[in-house]
Amino acid sequence: MKFIKKFVRDTKAATAIEYGLIAALIAVAGIAAMGAVGNSVTNTFNKVNNGLSTTSTTTP
């Protein structure tokens, strides 16, 4: 019975789980943000590439 009372009063495990969940949420948000930035950079490079391709074919 003492073990159960001690286990219920112990908050270290709960704190560790909370920190783990917070870290996981930050990681998911970071991955989503990096994916959006990556798509934006890809689109920008594609626009530049298309502009250079168009310019190089029209200029002798």
mmCIF file of the N, C-alpha and C atoms, coordinates in Angstrom:
data_MODEL
# 
_entry.id   MODEL 
# 
loop_
_atom_site.group_PDB 
_atom_site.id 
_atom_site.type_symbol 
_atom_site.label_atom_id 
_atom_site.label_alt_id 
_atom_site.label_comp_id 
_atom_site.label_asym_id 
_atom_site.label_entity_id 
_atom_site.label_seq_id 
_atom_site.pdbx_PDB_ins_code 
_atom_site.Cartn_x 
_atom_site.Cartn_y 
_atom_site.Cartn_z 
_atom_site.occupancy 
_atom_site.B_iso_or_equiv 
_atom_site.pdbx_formal_charge 
_atom_site.auth_seq_id 
_atom_site.auth_comp_id 
_atom_site.auth_asym_id 
_atom_site.auth_atom_id 
_atom_site.pdbx_PDB_model_num 
ATOM 1   N N  . MET A 1 1  ? 0.820  -1.188 0.000   1.00 0.00 ? 1  MET A N  1 
ATOM 2   C CA . MET A 1 1  ? 0.000  0.000  0.000   1.00 0.00 ? 1  MET A CA 1 
ATOM 3   C C  . MET A 1 1  ? 0.865  1.253  0.000   1.00 0.00 ? 1  MET A C  1 
ATOM 4   N N  . LYS A 1 2  ? 2.008  1.217  0.705   1.00 0.00 ? 2  LYS A N  1 
ATOM 5   C CA . LYS A 1 2  ? 2.901  2.368  0.732   1.00 0.00 ? 2  LYS A CA 1 
ATOM 6   C C  . LYS A 1 2  ? 3.442  2.663  -0.663  1.00 0.00 ? 2  LYS A C  1 
ATOM 7   N N  . PHE A 1 3  ? 3.718  1.605  -1.418  1.00 0.00 ? 3  PHE A N  1 
ATOM 8   C CA . PHE A 1 3  ? 4.245  1.780  -2.761  1.00 0.00 ? 3  PHE A CA 1 
ATOM 9   C C  . PHE A 1 3  ? 3.245  2.541  -3.648  1.00 0.00 ? 3  PHE A C  1 
ATOM 10  N N  . ILE A 1 4  ? 1.988  2.197  -3.551  1.00 0.00 ? 4  ILE A N  1 
ATOM 11  C CA . ILE A 1 4  ? 0.955  2.849  -4.374  1.00 0.00 ? 4  ILE A CA 1 
ATOM 12  C C  . ILE A 1 4  ? 0.821  4.317  -3.980  1.00 0.00 ? 4  ILE A C  1 
ATOM 13  N N  . LYS A 1 5  ? 0.819  4.614  -2.680  1.00 0.00 ? 5  LYS A N  1 
ATOM 14  C CA . LYS A 1 5  ? 0.720  6.005  -2.238  1.00 0.00 ? 5  LYS A CA 1 
ATOM 15  C C  . LYS A 1 5  ? 1.933  6.812  -2.719  1.00 0.00 ? 5  LYS A C  1 
ATOM 16  N N  . LYS A 1 6  ? 3.099  6.201  -2.613  1.00 0.00 ? 6  LYS A N  1 
ATOM 17  C CA . LYS A 1 6  ? 4.312  6.883  -3.062  1.00 0.00 ? 6  LYS A CA 1 
ATOM 18  C C  . LYS A 1 6  ? 4.274  7.095  -4.576  1.00 0.00 ? 6  LYS A C  1 
ATOM 19  N N  . PHE A 1 7  ? 3.795  6.110  -5.310  1.00 0.00 ? 7  PHE A N  1 
ATOM 20  C CA . PHE A 1 7  ? 3.710  6.204  -6.760  1.00 0.00 ? 7  PHE A CA 1 
ATOM 21  C C  . PHE A 1 7  ? 2.731  7.296  -7.187  1.00 0.00 ? 7  PHE A C  1 
ATOM 22  N N  . VAL A 1 8  ? 1.618  7.436  -6.504  1.00 0.00 ? 8  VAL A N  1 
ATOM 23  C CA . VAL A 1 8  ? 0.618  8.453  -6.832  1.00 0.00 ? 8  VAL A CA 1 
ATOM 24  C C  . VAL A 1 8  ? 1.163  9.847  -6.553  1.00 0.00 ? 8  VAL A C  1 
ATOM 25  N N  . ARG A 1 9  ? 1.941  10.002 -5.494  1.00 0.00 ? 9  ARG A N  1 
ATOM 26  C CA . ARG A 1 9  ? 2.505  11.318 -5.140  1.00 0.00 ? 9  ARG A CA 1 
ATOM 27  C C  . ARG A 1 9  ? 3.687  11.716 -6.016  1.00 0.00 ? 9  ARG A C  1 
ATOM 28  N N  . ASP A 1 10 ? 4.298  10.749 -6.700  1.00 0.00 ? 10 ASP A N  1 
ATOM 29  C CA . ASP A 1 10 ? 5.476  11.036 -7.525  1.00 0.00 ? 10 ASP A CA 1 
ATOM 30  C C  . ASP A 1 10 ? 5.042  11.742 -8.808  1.00 0.00 ? 10 ASP A C  1 
ATOM 31  N N  . THR A 1 11 ? 5.540  12.967 -9.012  1.00 0.00 ? 11 THR A N  1 
ATOM 32  C CA . THR A 1 11 ? 5.165  13.745 -10.200 1.00 0.00 ? 11 THR A CA 1 
ATOM 33  C C  . THR A 1 11 ? 6.295  13.823 -11.221 1.00 0.00 ? 11 THR A C  1 
ATOM 34  N N  . LYS A 1 12 ? 7.418  13.202 -10.953 1.00 0.00 ? 12 LYS A N  1 
ATOM 35  C CA . LYS A 1 12 ? 8.543  13.264 -11.883 1.00 0.00 ? 12 LYS A CA 1 
ATOM 36  C C  . LYS A 1 12 ? 8.204  12.603 -13.215 1.00 0.00 ? 12 LYS A C  1 
ATOM 37  N N  . ALA A 1 13 ? 7.528  11.479 -13.187 1.00 0.00 ? 13 ALA A N  1 
ATOM 38  C CA . ALA A 1 13 ? 7.186  10.779 -14.421 1.00 0.00 ? 13 ALA A CA 1 
ATOM 39  C C  . ALA A 1 13 ? 6.205  11.602 -15.245 1.00 0.00 ? 13 ALA A C  1 
ATOM 40  N N  . ALA A 1 14 ? 5.239  12.222 -14.597 1.00 0.00 ? 14 ALA A N  1 
ATOM 41  C CA . ALA A 1 14 ? 4.275  13.051 -15.313 1.00 0.00 ? 14 ALA A CA 1 
ATOM 42  C C  . ALA A 1 14 ? 4.972  14.238 -15.962 1.00 0.00 ? 14 ALA A C  1 
ATOM 43  N N  . THR A 1 15 ? 5.916  14.836 -15.262 1.00 0.00 ? 15 THR A N  1 
ATOM 44  C CA . THR A 1 15 ? 6.643  15.965 -15.812 1.00 0.00 ? 15 THR A CA 1 
ATOM 45  C C  . THR A 1 15 ? 7.466  15.535 -17.020 1.00 0.00 ? 15 THR A C  1 
ATOM 46  N N  . ALA A 1 16 ? 8.092  14.394 -16.945 1.00 0.00 ? 16 ALA A N  1 
ATOM 47  C CA . ALA A 1 16 ? 8.889  13.892 -18.066 1.00 0.00 ? 16 ALA A CA 1 
ATOM 48  C C  . ALA A 1 16 ? 8.006  13.635 -19.287 1.00 0.00 ? 16 ALA A C  1 
ATOM 49  N N  . ILE A 1 17 ? 6.838  13.081 -19.067 1.00 0.00 ? 17 ILE A N  1 
ATOM 50  C CA . ILE A 1 17 ? 5.903  12.837 -20.171 1.00 0.00 ? 17 ILE A CA 1 
ATOM 51  C C  . ILE A 1 17 ? 5.450  14.153 -20.779 1.00 0.00 ? 17 ILE A C  1 
ATOM 52  N N  . GLU A 1 18 ? 5.160  15.142 -19.949 1.00 0.00 ? 18 GLU A N  1 
ATOM 53  C CA . GLU A 1 18 ? 4.745  16.453 -20.458 1.00 0.00 ? 18 GLU A CA 1 
ATOM 54  C C  . GLU A 1 18 ? 5.846  17.087 -21.286 1.00 0.00 ? 18 GLU A C  1 
ATOM 55  N N  . TYR A 1 19 ? 7.079  17.023 -20.813 1.00 0.00 ? 19 TYR A N  1 
ATOM 56  C CA . TYR A 1 19 ? 8.196  17.569 -21.587 1.00 0.00 ? 19 TYR A CA 1 
ATOM 57  C C  . TYR A 1 19 ? 8.354  16.826 -22.912 1.00 0.00 ? 19 TYR A C  1 
ATOM 58  N N  . GLY A 1 20 ? 8.157  15.535 -22.886 1.00 0.00 ? 20 GLY A N  1 
ATOM 59  C CA . GLY A 1 20 ? 8.230  14.753 -24.119 1.00 0.00 ? 20 GLY A CA 1 
ATOM 60  C C  . GLY A 1 20 ? 7.153  15.153 -25.120 1.00 0.00 ? 20 GLY A C  1 
ATOM 61  N N  . LEU A 1 21 ? 5.940  15.373 -24.638 1.00 0.00 ? 21 LEU A N  1 
ATOM 62  C CA . LEU A 1 21 ? 4.851  15.810 -25.514 1.00 0.00 ? 21 LEU A CA 1 
ATOM 63  C C  . LEU A 1 21 ? 5.117  17.197 -26.080 1.00 0.00 ? 21 LEU A C  1 
ATOM 64  N N  . ILE A 1 22 ? 5.633  18.083 -25.256 1.00 0.00 ? 22 ILE A N  1 
ATOM 65  C CA . ILE A 1 22 ? 5.955  19.434 -25.727 1.00 0.00 ? 22 ILE A CA 1 
ATOM 66  C C  . ILE A 1 22 ? 7.040  19.360 -26.801 1.00 0.00 ? 22 ILE A C  1 
ATOM 67  N N  . ALA A 1 23 ? 8.062  18.563 -26.578 1.00 0.00 ? 23 ALA A N  1 
ATOM 68  C CA . ALA A 1 23 ? 9.137  18.416 -27.565 1.00 0.00 ? 23 ALA A CA 1 
ATOM 69  C C  . ALA A 1 23 ? 8.598  17.837 -28.872 1.00 0.00 ? 23 ALA A C  1 
ATOM 70  N N  . ALA A 1 24 ? 7.690  16.879 -28.778 1.00 0.00 ? 24 ALA A N  1 
ATOM 71  C CA . ALA A 1 24 ? 7.099  16.288 -29.982 1.00 0.00 ? 24 ALA A CA 1 
ATOM 72  C C  . ALA A 1 24 ? 6.280  17.317 -30.747 1.00 0.00 ? 24 ALA A C  1 
ATOM 73  N N  . LEU A 1 25 ? 5.508  18.131 -30.042 1.00 0.00 ? 25 LEU A N  1 
ATOM 74  C CA . LEU A 1 25 ? 4.715  19.166 -30.708 1.00 0.00 ? 25 LEU A CA 1 
ATOM 75  C C  . LEU A 1 25 ? 5.603  20.208 -31.375 1.00 0.00 ? 25 LEU A C  1 
ATOM 76  N N  . ILE A 1 26 ? 6.680  20.582 -30.719 1.00 0.00 ? 26 ILE A N  1 
ATOM 77  C CA . ILE A 1 26 ? 7.618  21.538 -31.316 1.00 0.00 ? 26 ILE A CA 1 
ATOM 78  C C  . ILE A 1 26 ? 8.247  20.936 -32.565 1.00 0.00 ? 26 ILE A C  1 
ATOM 79  N N  . ALA A 1 27 ? 8.595  19.664 -32.513 1.00 0.00 ? 27 ALA A N  1 
ATOM 80  C CA . ALA A 1 27 ? 9.189  19.002 -33.678 1.00 0.00 ? 27 ALA A CA 1 
ATOM 81  C C  . ALA A 1 27 ? 8.209  18.955 -34.846 1.00 0.00 ? 27 ALA A C  1 
ATOM 82  N N  . VAL A 1 28 ? 6.960  18.636 -34.572 1.00 0.00 ? 28 VAL A N  1 
ATOM 83  C CA . VAL A 1 28 ? 5.948  18.591 -35.637 1.00 0.00 ? 28 VAL A CA 1 
ATOM 84  C C  . VAL A 1 28 ? 5.746  19.978 -36.241 1.00 0.00 ? 28 VAL A C  1 
ATOM 85  N N  . ALA A 1 29 ? 5.674  20.999 -35.398 1.00 0.00 ? 29 ALA A N  1 
ATOM 86  C CA . ALA A 1 29 ? 5.515  22.363 -35.906 1.00 0.00 ? 29 ALA A CA 1 
ATOM 87  C C  . ALA A 1 29 ? 6.731  22.782 -36.732 1.00 0.00 ? 29 ALA A C  1 
ATOM 88  N N  . GLY A 1 30 ? 7.919  22.419 -36.285 1.00 0.00 ? 30 GLY A N  1 
ATOM 89  C CA . GLY A 1 30 ? 9.133  22.741 -37.027 1.00 0.00 ? 30 GLY A CA 1 
ATOM 90  C C  . GLY A 1 30 ? 9.173  22.055 -38.378 1.00 0.00 ? 30 GLY A C  1 
ATOM 91  N N  . ILE A 1 31 ? 8.787  20.807 -38.422 1.00 0.00 ? 31 ILE A N  1 
ATOM 92  C CA . ILE A 1 31 ? 8.771  20.063 -39.687 1.00 0.00 ? 31 ILE A CA 1 
ATOM 93  C C  . ILE A 1 31 ? 7.771  20.692 -40.651 1.00 0.00 ? 31 ILE A C  1 
ATOM 94  N N  . ALA A 1 32 ? 6.602  21.066 -40.157 1.00 0.00 ? 32 ALA A N  1 
ATOM 95  C CA . ALA A 1 32 ? 5.598  21.696 -41.014 1.00 0.00 ? 32 ALA A CA 1 
ATOM 96  C C  . ALA A 1 32 ? 6.094  23.033 -41.540 1.00 0.00 ? 32 ALA A C  1 
ATOM 97  N N  . ALA A 1 33 ? 6.716  23.824 -40.681 1.00 0.00 ? 33 ALA A N  1 
ATOM 98  C CA . ALA A 1 33 ? 7.224  25.130 -41.109 1.00 0.00 ? 33 ALA A CA 1 
ATOM 99  C C  . ALA A 1 33 ? 8.346  24.967 -42.124 1.00 0.00 ? 33 ALA A C  1 
ATOM 100 N N  . MET A 1 34 ? 9.240  24.022 -41.897 1.00 0.00 ? 34 MET A N  1 
ATOM 101 C CA . MET A 1 34 ? 10.340 23.807 -42.839 1.00 0.00 ? 34 MET A CA 1 
ATOM 102 C C  . MET A 1 34 ? 9.828  23.297 -44.176 1.00 0.00 ? 34 MET A C  1 
ATOM 103 N N  . GLY A 1 35 ? 8.788  22.498 -44.145 1.00 0.00 ? 35 GLY A N  1 
ATOM 104 C CA . GLY A 1 35 ? 8.188  22.030 -45.395 1.00 0.00 ? 35 GLY A CA 1 
ATOM 105 C C  . GLY A 1 35 ? 7.602  23.179 -46.191 1.00 0.00 ? 35 GLY A C  1 
ATOM 106 N N  . ALA A 1 36 ? 6.926  24.095 -45.518 1.00 0.00 ? 36 ALA A N  1 
ATOM 107 C CA . ALA A 1 36 ? 6.350  25.260 -46.195 1.00 0.00 ? 36 ALA A CA 1 
ATOM 108 C C  . ALA A 1 36 ? 7.446  26.157 -46.765 1.00 0.00 ? 36 ALA A C  1 
ATOM 109 N N  . VAL A 1 37 ? 8.485  26.383 -46.002 1.00 0.00 ? 37 VAL A N  1 
ATOM 110 C CA . VAL A 1 37 ? 9.597  27.211 -46.482 1.00 0.00 ? 37 VAL A CA 1 
ATOM 111 C C  . VAL A 1 37 ? 10.286 26.522 -47.656 1.00 0.00 ? 37 VAL A C  1 
ATOM 112 N N  . GLY A 1 38 ? 10.450 25.224 -47.576 1.00 0.00 ? 38 GLY A N  1 
ATOM 113 C CA . GLY A 1 38 ? 11.065 24.472 -48.672 1.00 0.00 ? 38 GLY A CA 1 
ATOM 114 C C  . GLY A 1 38 ? 10.276 24.591 -49.958 1.00 0.00 ? 38 GLY A C  1 
ATOM 115 N N  . ASN A 1 39 ? 8.948  24.494 -49.858 1.00 0.00 ? 39 ASN A N  1 
ATOM 116 C CA . ASN A 1 39 ? 8.107  24.644 -51.047 1.00 0.00 ? 39 ASN A CA 1 
ATOM 117 C C  . ASN A 1 39 ? 8.225  26.050 -51.618 1.00 0.00 ? 39 ASN A C  1 
ATOM 118 N N  . SER A 1 40 ? 8.277  27.033 -50.773 1.00 0.00 ? 40 SER A N  1 
ATOM 119 C CA . SER A 1 40 ? 8.401  28.418 -51.221 1.00 0.00 ? 40 SER A CA 1 
ATOM 120 C C  . SER A 1 40 ? 9.730  28.638 -51.933 1.00 0.00 ? 40 SER A C  1 
ATOM 121 N N  . VAL A 1 41 ? 10.803 28.109 -51.372 1.00 0.00 ? 41 VAL A N  1 
ATOM 122 C CA . VAL A 1 41 ? 12.127 28.252 -51.988 1.00 0.00 ? 41 VAL A CA 1 
ATOM 123 C C  . VAL A 1 41 ? 12.159 27.520 -53.333 1.00 0.00 ? 41 VAL A C  1 
ATOM 124 N N  . THR A 1 42 ? 11.573 26.347 -53.392 1.00 0.00 ? 42 THR A N  1 
ATOM 125 C CA . THR A 1 42 ? 11.519 25.593 -54.648 1.00 0.00 ? 42 THR A CA 1 
ATOM 126 C C  . THR A 1 42 ? 10.779 26.383 -55.717 1.00 0.00 ? 42 THR A C  1 
ATOM 127 N N  . ASN A 1 43 ? 9.642  26.971 -55.343 1.00 0.00 ? 43 ASN A N  1 
ATOM 128 C CA . ASN A 1 43 ? 8.882  27.775 -56.299 1.00 0.00 ? 43 ASN A CA 1 
ATOM 129 C C  . ASN A 1 43 ? 9.695  28.973 -56.778 1.00 0.00 ? 43 ASN A C  1 
ATOM 130 N N  . THR A 1 44 ? 10.408 29.611 -55.893 1.00 0.00 ? 44 THR A N  1 
ATOM 131 C CA . THR A 1 44 ? 11.237 30.767 -56.267 1.00 0.00 ? 44 THR A CA 1 
ATOM 132 C C  . THR A 1 44 ? 12.326 30.352 -57.238 1.00 0.00 ? 44 THR A C  1 
ATOM 133 N N  . PHE A 1 45 ? 13.023 29.252 -56.969 1.00 0.00 ? 45 PHE A N  1 
ATOM 134 C CA . PHE A 1 45 ? 14.072 28.785 -57.868 1.00 0.00 ? 45 PHE A CA 1 
ATOM 135 C C  . PHE A 1 45 ? 13.500 28.375 -59.226 1.00 0.00 ? 45 PHE A C  1 
ATOM 136 N N  . ASN A 1 46 ? 12.314 27.781 -59.225 1.00 0.00 ? 46 ASN A N  1 
ATOM 137 C CA . ASN A 1 46 ? 11.688 27.405 -60.492 1.00 0.00 ? 46 ASN A CA 1 
ATOM 138 C C  . ASN A 1 46 ? 11.339 28.646 -61.319 1.00 0.00 ? 46 ASN A C  1 
ATOM 139 N N  . LYS A 1 47 ? 10.843 29.704 -60.668 1.00 0.00 ? 47 LYS A N  1 
ATOM 140 C CA . LYS A 1 47 ? 10.536 30.954 -61.378 1.00 0.00 ? 47 LYS A CA 1 
ATOM 141 C C  . LYS A 1 47 ? 11.805 31.556 -61.965 1.00 0.00 ? 47 LYS A C  1 
ATOM 142 N N  . VAL A 1 48 ? 12.883 31.557 -61.200 1.00 0.00 ? 48 VAL A N  1 
ATOM 143 C CA . VAL A 1 48 ? 14.157 32.090 -61.694 1.00 0.00 ? 48 VAL A CA 1 
ATOM 144 C C  . VAL A 1 48 ? 14.651 31.245 -62.862 1.00 0.00 ? 48 VAL A C  1 
ATOM 145 N N  . ASN A 1 49 ? 14.577 29.939 -62.740 1.00 0.00 ? 49 ASN A N  1 
ATOM 146 C CA . ASN A 1 49 ? 15.016 29.038 -63.808 1.00 0.00 ? 49 ASN A CA 1 
ATOM 147 C C  . ASN A 1 49 ? 14.203 29.272 -65.076 1.00 0.00 ? 49 ASN A C  1 
ATOM 148 N N  . ASN A 1 50 ? 12.893 29.393 -64.934 1.00 0.00 ? 50 ASN A N  1 
ATOM 149 C CA . ASN A 1 50 ? 12.038 29.630 -66.092 1.00 0.00 ? 50 ASN A CA 1 
ATOM 150 C C  . ASN A 1 50 ? 12.354 30.980 -66.734 1.00 0.00 ? 50 ASN A C  1 
ATOM 151 N N  . GLY A 1 51 ? 12.603 31.994 -65.908 1.00 0.00 ? 51 GLY A N  1 
ATOM 152 C CA . GLY A 1 51 ? 12.963 33.311 -66.427 1.00 0.00 ? 51 GLY A CA 1 
ATOM 153 C C  . GLY A 1 51 ? 14.271 33.279 -67.173 1.00 0.00 ? 51 GLY A C  1 
ATOM 154 N N  . LEU A 1 52 ? 15.255 32.570 -66.634 1.00 0.00 ? 52 LEU A N  1 
ATOM 155 C CA . LEU A 1 52 ? 16.544 32.462 -67.305 1.00 0.00 ? 52 LEU A CA 1 
ATOM 156 C C  . LEU A 1 52 ? 16.438 31.650 -68.587 1.00 0.00 ? 52 LEU A C  1 
ATOM 157 N N  . SER A 1 53 ? 15.641 30.622 -68.583 1.00 0.00 ? 53 SER A N  1 
ATOM 158 C CA . SER A 1 53 ? 15.459 29.806 -69.778 1.00 0.00 ? 53 SER A CA 1 
ATOM 159 C C  . SER A 1 53 ? 14.784 30.601 -70.883 1.00 0.00 ? 53 SER A C  1 
ATOM 160 N N  . THR A 1 54 ? 13.784 31.381 -70.521 1.00 0.00 ? 54 THR A N  1 
ATOM 161 C CA . THR A 1 54 ? 13.079 32.209 -71.490 1.00 0.00 ? 54 THR A CA 1 
ATOM 162 C C  . THR A 1 54 ? 13.999 33.273 -72.053 1.00 0.00 ? 54 THR A C  1 
ATOM 163 N N  . THR A 1 55 ? 14.780 33.898 -71.191 1.00 0.00 ? 55 THR A N  1 
ATOM 164 C CA . THR A 1 55 ? 15.712 34.942 -71.617 1.00 0.00 ? 55 THR A CA 1 
ATOM 165 C C  . THR A 1 55 ? 16.804 34.387 -72.509 1.00 0.00 ? 55 THR A C  1 
ATOM 166 N N  . SER A 1 56 ? 17.325 33.231 -72.193 1.00 0.00 ? 56 SER A N  1 
ATOM 167 C CA . SER A 1 56 ? 18.433 32.668 -72.966 1.00 0.00 ? 56 SER A CA 1 
ATOM 168 C C  . SER A 1 56 ? 17.965 32.191 -74.347 1.00 0.00 ? 56 SER A C  1 
ATOM 169 N N  . THR A 1 57 ? 16.713 31.801 -74.500 1.00 0.00 ? 57 THR A N  1 
ATOM 170 C CA . THR A 1 57 ? 16.231 31.347 -75.809 1.00 0.00 ? 57 THR A CA 1 
ATOM 171 C C  . THR A 1 57 ? 15.837 32.519 -76.695 1.00 0.00 ? 57 THR A C  1 
ATOM 172 N N  . THR A 1 58 ? 15.475 33.666 -76.123 1.00 0.00 ? 58 THR A N  1 
ATOM 173 C CA . THR A 1 58 ? 15.090 34.814 -76.936 1.00 0.00 ? 58 THR A CA 1 
ATOM 174 C C  . THR A 1 58 ? 16.271 35.701 -77.280 1.00 0.00 ? 58 THR A C  1 
ATOM 175 N N  . THR A 1 59 ? 17.340 35.628 -76.532 1.00 0.00 ? 59 THR A N  1 
ATOM 176 C CA . THR A 1 59 ? 18.528 36.446 -76.788 1.00 0.00 ? 59 THR A CA 1 
ATOM 177 C C  . THR A 1 59 ? 19.501 35.664 -77.659 1.00 0.00 ? 59 THR A C  1 
ATOM 178 N N  . PRO A 1 60 ? 19.994 36.260 -78.751 1.00 0.00 ? 60 PRO A N  1 
ATOM 179 C CA . PRO A 1 60 ? 20.902 35.514 -79.637 1.00 0.00 ? 60 PRO A CA 1 
ATOM 180 C C  . PRO A 1 60 ? 22.233 35.218 -79.015 1.00 0.00 ? 60 PRO A C  1 
# 
